């Protein structure tokens, strides 16, 4: 057991055996494509996070290497992304001025905390808890984050000086009330970068469309007059590899940042697992959640010492990696190494990259996060899913991101708890239209006849402390009939808790006092564990449990006097018709 535990967290890459000359060639070309794409992306994400552009490049290098080596997904590439970058800005900017030295120090500390939390989740094997975050919560959060990102770029694509720290609604209100400050040339550069990127993306998703958009935007900005017409530029990126850094280990500040760090860790893990599983469903690979947690935690922990901000799996780069034919996580390593070469030899060219171009590219990235097809599916599926999406979406726009995703999770779990605490209960009756008089919900066919002596009840769900009140209320009404026997059809019961076992024992006693009893059919052996260990099965009586409902019904009719069936007009089962016929023949 101990060796199996540490196997999940081995320092040797679990995918290493799949590396060969052919896979390395495929990984190299996929890495080259990713390095070209991430250059404008990394700059954009750094700006979203309130940091100088070069830190986005650093964050695209270190986490990609560490998470690639220690994760489980063959195609996931880690690095900066929209939601995490926005969450960093939302967490730190209210306390410290963005781009300042203290701001960067707090971001490093936040990244360190994110790594610690994720590493703990992985080592504690808590990967299963990500399954409680529903897909609807992720879609609602992502959609809300996309609108926040769009709002944050209004100043960059319009030239209107919108103050930092505004919420989405405040930003739009300020934007429309200060349209007199709108700069047409700034907007033209942003629009050109956006449209060119869209066109190249439609022609071929394998092309570095963001690079083409950046080049066209930069050229147009120069033609229009650059800074003389109000167009600002990113500035040159230093020619340096990720330098060593040191998070600020101040206990007071770490306590302040920890809630945001925990929320960021959860956001990163949820996104990473969602992306990994999405790609795995296409490639046929199985994902180890605990290993992914371990890889993400270690990458953020290491990154905090190399001038990087918090990262997670990247939607765009991971999908592009898979589509480019990557075979192993070495593609992410190649991407990072190629990016290092670009930084050392080509980085001065970023001095000619206009901020409106970055705004247009970020706008495109944000719009790609809004999955209208999935949103329509959610709204068509059920009122419950629609509510979960709406709550998460609105909370993302109105509250801090960590509270938004927590509220979405709570809403989703609340509906789940309500559903399992109110299991479906139905009275059944034989349907003469079906083969062998199979049972049907009497609500669906009110014309069906019931046996006057036996109530057939199907329960679909667990019988535990949360559902006992709901089930007991149903049986209080059920006992108002003249029936003496109740047969529980338990095909849909997978679990019976101690409170459920106690209630079943009490209910069995009530039916016994009526001159009949409570019986069970098709109750799974695993669902009887608590009944057996608590002694309640013996109190009910072991001979009240049957493997098949046919055997149970046959036994119940053997307990009834023949004259009861003879005087009954229903006679819905073959057993009761046989008993009536026998009684009448004897009487004759």
N, C-alpha and C positions, 0 to 999 in steps of 0.2 A: 504493500500500500504506500509505503514511504517512497520507494523508487518510482512508482507511478506518478506520485505527486510531483516530484522534482523533474520528471520527464517533460512535463508541461512547461517548465521554466529553465530548460537546459540552455546553456550559453552557446551551444552549437546550433546553428540554423537548422530547423527541421526540414527545410527544402533543399539542403545542400546536395543530397544524393541525386537530385534531378538536373544538376548543372553539367553541361557538356559543351563541346565546341559549337554545336548548332544552336543551343539555347543562348549561349553567350553572344553570338552574332545577332540573334533576334533581339536580345535584351539591349545590346548596344544601340541599335537603330531606334528602338522604342525610347531609350534614355535620351538620345539626341533630340528627338521630337519633343519630349517633355521639357528638356532644358530650354529649348527655344520658346516654348509656350509659357513657362513659368517666369521668365524674365519680366515681362510686363505685369503678369499676375502678382508676382512677389512684391513689386513696387506698389501696385494698387492696394494690396492687402496691408502693407505697412502703413500707407496713408490712412486707410480705414481705421487702423489701430492707433493712430495718432503718433506714429513714429517716423523717423527719417527713412527714405526708400531703401537704403542699403540693408536695413534689418530684415526686410522682407526676403531679400536674397539669401541672407544668412540662415533664415528660418526654412528656406527651401533646400538647404544643403544638409545641415546636421540631422534634423529629425528624419529625413528621407533615408539616410544611411542607417541610423540606429534602429528605427522602427522596422525597416526592411529586413534587417538581420534577425530581429527578435520577435517579429510578428508571425502570423500563420498564413495570411493571405498571400497568394502568388502575384497578385496584380495591384494591391493597394499601394498608393504612394502617399506618404505623410508630408505635411508642410503647412504653410499658412492657408487659411480659408476664410470665407466671408463671415460666417456666423461667429466663429471664435474671435476673429479680429474685431468685429463689432462689439462683442461681449467684453473684450479687453478695454476698448475705448469707453464703453458704458460703465465699467467698474472703476477705472482709475481716473478718468478725466474730471469727475466731480471733485476729486480731492487735490489733484495736482495739474498744473498747466501742461498740456500735451507738448511733446518734443523736448521738454526740459530734462536736465540730468536726473532730477528727483523722480520724474515721471518714468524714465527708463529704468531706474533702480526699482521702483515699485512693480513695473512690468516683469522684470527678472524674478523678483520675489514671488509674484503671482504665478509665473511659469513654474518655478520650483515647487510651489504648493500643489499645482495641478499635477505635476509629475509624482509627488508623494502620494496623493489621493489615488491616482490611477494605478500606481504600483501596488498600493495596499489592496485595492479591489482585485487586482490580478492574483497576487500571492494568497489572498483569502478565498480565491476561487468563487468570486461573486459575479462571474460573467452571466449566470442564469438570470440575475435581476434585470438585465437589460431587456429581457423578454417581457417585462411588465410595462415597458414604455411602448405604447402602441404606435403603430405606423401612422395613425391619424394625428397623434400628438406631434410626431416628427414633421409631418406635412404642414400642420398648422403653425408650428414654430418656424419652419423654414420659410413659409410664405410671409409671415410677419417680419422675419429678419430681412427678407428681400425688400420689403417696403421701407424698412428703416434704413437700409443701405441706399436705396434710391433717394430717400429724403436727405441723407447725409451728403449726397453728391450734388444737390441742387445748386449750392454756391459755386462748385467747380465747373458746372456746365453752363451757368448763367452769368457768372461774374458778380452776382449780388453778394455782398459781404454779410452772410448770415452768421450770427454769433454762435460759438460752440456751446454745447450743453443743453440745447433745445430738444424737446421731444418731437416725435413725428408731426403731431398736429400743430405744435407751436412753429415748427420749421416751415410748414406749408402756409400757415397764416402769415408769417413774416415775409415769405417769398411773394405772396400775392399782394401784400400791402406795400412792397418796395419794388414793384416792377419798373419803376422809373430808373433803377440802377442796372437794368438788364443790359448786357454787352453783347451785341450781335456777333462780333468777330469771335468772341469766346465760344458762343453757342455753335457757330459754324464749324469750328475745329472739333468740338465734342461730337456734333452730329455726323461730320465726315468720318471720324474714327469709328463711331458706332455703326454706321451704315456699311462702310467697307468691311468691317469685321463680320457683320451679318452676311454680306454677299459671299465672302470667301468661305465662310462656314457652311453656307448652303451648297456651294459648289463641291466642297470636299471637307469632311470633318477631320481628315488626317492632316490638312494643311495648318500651319501655324497662323490661323486667321487673326489672332490678337496682335501678332507681330506686324502683319500687313496693315492692320488698322492703325497701329502706332506709327509706322513709317509714313503713311499718308497724312495722318494728323500732324506729325512733325513738319512735313514738307509744306502743308497748307499754312501752318502757323508762321513759317518763315516768309512765305509769299505775302501774307496779310500784314506783316510788319512786326510780329513778335511782341516784345514788351512795350513797344511804342503804342500799340492799340489795346493794351491791357491784358495781353496773354502772358501768364506766368509759366515758368518752366520748373521741372523737377530739380535740376541741378546734377552735377556729375557725382557718380557713386565712387567712393574711395577704392583704389586698387588694393584690396586686402582680403585675405581669407578671414573667416569668422574669428575675431579676437577673443582671448580669454576674458571672462567677466566673473563677477562675484555678486550673487544675490545679497540683498540687505537683510541680515538675520536679526532684525529687531523684533522682540517678542510682541510688543504692543501693536506694531504695524502688521505683523503676521496674523494676529488675532483679528484685526480689522479686515484684512484681505482674505482670510480663510473662507468665509461664506461664498464670496465670489469665486475663489479658487475651487471650491467643491462643486459649485454650479458649472464652472467652465470644464472641470474634469468630466462631469456627467454629460455635458453637451458634446465634448470631444469623443467620449466613448460611444455614445449613442450614434453619432454620425459615422464614426469609424466602423462599427459593427454593421450598421445599415448599408454602408457602401460595400463592405467586404461580402456580406451575404447577397447583396444584389448582383455583384460580379460572379460570386460563386454559383449562383443559380444558373448562370449562362455557361460557366466553364466546367461545372460538375465537381468543383472542389468543396470539401467540408471545412468549415471555419471553426477554430477553437477560440471561443470568446475569452477565456482566461489568458490564453497566450497573446491575444490582441491587446488585452488590458495591460499585460506585462510589457509588451513592446511599446505601447503608447506612453506608459508611465516612465519607462526608462529613457525614451527619446526626449520627453519634456524635461526630465531631471537633468540629463546631460546637456540639453540645449540651453538651460538656464545659466550654464557656466561658459557658454560660447556665444553670448550676445544675441540670443534668439528669443522671440516671444512664443507664447503657447501655440501649439499646432495640433492638428488631428488629420484624419484621412481627408484627402481632397477629392471632391466629386468629379471635377473636370479632369484632373491629371490622372486619376485612377481609371476612369472610363477610357481616356485617350491611350493610356498604357495598355489596356486590354485590346482595344481596337487596333493598336499598332503592332500587335503580335508578340508582346512580352511573354516570356516563359517562366521567369523566376523573379524574385525581388531584386536581383542584380541590376535590373533595368533602372530602379530607383537610385542605386549606387552609381551607375554610369551617368544618370541624369545629374546627380550632385557633383561628380567629378568634372563633367563638361561645363557645368555652371561655374565651377571654380575658375576654369580656363577663361570663360567669358568675362568674369569679374576682373581678372588680372589683365586682360588684353583689350577688351571692348567697352568696359564700363564708362570711359569718358564720353561716349556717345550719348549717354543718358542726359547729359547737360542740355541736349536739344529736344528732350521729350516734354511736350507741353502738359501742364496739369489738366487743362480741359480734355486732352486726349485720354488721360488716365480716368477722368470722370466719365467719359463716354464708354470706355472699356469696362469700368466697374458697373456702370448702368446695365451693360449687356450681361455681365456675370450675374447680377442681381435678378434680371428678368428670367434668366435660364433656371433660376432656383424655383420659380413659380410654375408648378406642374398643374396646368388647368385640367388636363385629362384626369389626373388623380383626384383633384378637388371635386370635379363633377361626379366621379365615381363615389366619393364619400357622401356627397349630398343625396345621391340616389339610393345609397345602401340602407340607411336607417336614420331615424331622428336622433338616436343616441350618438352615432358617429358624427353627425352634423353638429351636435352640441359640443362634443369634445373638440372638434376642429375650431369652431367659432370661439370657444372660451380661450383656447391656446393662442389663436391668432390675435384676438383683441387684447389679451393679456400681454402679448409680445409688444404691441404698439403702445400700451398704456403704462406698463410697469417695467421694473428692471428685468433683464432677461432671465436671471436665475429664478425669480419668482414666477415668471411666465411659464417656463417649462415645468416647474414644480406644480403650478396650478393645473396645467394640462394633465400631468400624471395623476394628480389627486382626482380630477374630474373623471378621467378614464377608469381609474380603479374604483371610484364610487359607483359607477354604472356596473362594473363587473361584480362588485360585492352585492349590489342590489339584485343583479340577475341570479347569482348563486344562492342568495338568501330567499328568493321567491321562485323556487323550482316549479316547472310546469307539472300540474297535477290534473289528471283526466279520468273520468268514469268511462269505462269501456263496456262494449256490448258486442255479441257475435253478429257478424254481417252475413246474411244468407247469400248475398251476391258474390262474396269472395270465396275462394276455394277453402274447403274444410271449415267453413264458418269462422274465418279469422276475425280477430277483434278489431273494432273501429271506435274512435272517439265518438261518444254519443252526442257531443255538442255539434259535430259535423253532420250527423244524421239523426235528428231528433225522433224520427219515425222508428228507429230500432227499438226492439223490446229487451228489457232487462229481466234477469231472474229476480223473483220477489224475495228470495232468501239469501242471495249472495251478491255483494257489491264487489265489482272488479275495478280496482283503482291502480292506475299507472303513475309512478313518480319518476320524473326525469331530472335528476340532480342529487346533490349530496344531502344527507340527513344529519345535520350538525347543529351546533348551538345557534348559528345565524339563521337557519331555515326552520327550526322547530316551531316557532310561533306561527309562521305562515301555514305550515302543514297541519298543525294542531287545529287552527281555526277552520280549515277545510273539513277535518274529520268531525269537529263539533256539529257542523251542519249535516254531515253524512249520516251521523247516528240518529238523526231525526226520522229516518226511514224505518220500515218494519223489518229490514234485513237483519239476520242473526249472524251472518258470516261476512268477513271482509277478506278478500284475497288481494294482497299487494303484488303487483307485477313489477318486478325490480330490475328489469333489463337495463334501465337507465340510471341505476344507483351504483355509483363507484366508491362511495365512502359513507360510513356511518360513524359519527363521533360519539363521545360518551353521553352528551346531552341527548343526542338522537336515540341512542340505545336505551336510555332511561325512559324517554317518551314512548318508544315502541313497547316497552314492558308495561307501562301504565295503560297504554291504549289497548293492549292485548287483554289486560284484566277487565277493562270496561266491556269489551266484546264478549268476554267469558261470562260476565254477569247477565248479559242479554240472553244467555242460553246457547251461545255459539262460540266464536273465537276469531282471532286474527291470524291469517296464514300468509306465507311468503312463497313466491316462485321465482326462479332464475336469479336469485341473489348471488352475486359473485363471491367466491371464497375470500378474496382479499377484502371485500366490504364487510365480511363477518368477523374480522379480527377483533375489533373492540367488543362486539357482542359476546364473543367467546371468552376473551380475557377478563371482562368485567362480570361475567356470570349471568348477564341478562338473557342470553340465549336459553340457558337452562330454565330460567324463570318463565320465559314464554313457552318453552317446551320444544326440544329439538325435532319432534315429529310434526311440527307446524311448518317446516321448511322443505320445499320441494325443488327438484332440479328443473322441472318443466311445468308449465301451467296446466297442461293436459292431465298430468298425474294429480295435481292439486285439485282440479275440478272434479275428477273422478272420485278422489278420496272424500271431498266435501259432500258429494251426493250420496256416498255410502253411509253418511251420518244421518241423513234425513229419512224420516218415516215415509213409506210409499204413499200414504194418503195425502201428504203435503203436496207432492207433485201432481197427484190425481186431481186435487181440488184447485190447482193453479192453472190459469188460462194461458200463461206465457209460454212455458215449456220450450225455452230457447236452446237448450243443449240436448244432445242425444241421450245423455244419462237420465235427464228428467223425463223425457218422453218414454224411455224404456221403463222407468219406475212407475209412471202413471199407467202404462199399458199392463204391466204386471199386476198392479193393484186392482185395476178394473176387471182383469181376467179372473182374479181370485174372488172378487166380489160377485162376479157373474156365476 
